Amino acid sequence: MTIVKNKNRIFGENGIPEFTKVSSKGQVVIPQGIRKTMHIREGSVFAVSATKRGMLVLKKVLDPILQEDMAVLKEVEEAWKEIETGEYKKYTPQQFFKKYKGKYKG
């Protein structure tokens, strides 16, 4: 499998998202190419957030969790609230990455 990267995102082959299934034990496999690119190994820790509309976000965090990661998680939670209430701003990918460039690492 080929992984396509641009400056801020990682995609599957030809820029198409990767797909995975949930096992009978509730486990989800992160595709190998993405694991390799993001340095995800056995024991990697993730914060998980979700909406009622079926969107799920995994954020790789260090163990113990850093203040920077907590700030990102707080912003994700605030973004979910804005999305659910319809009070959100629309950005093109370029506008979004320009606005948040360098604000977060990871």
Summary of the structure (lengths in Angstrom):
residues: 106
radius of gyration: 15.1
end to end distance: 22.9
largest distance: 41.0
contacts: 206
relative contact order: 0.12
helix: 34%
strand: 17%
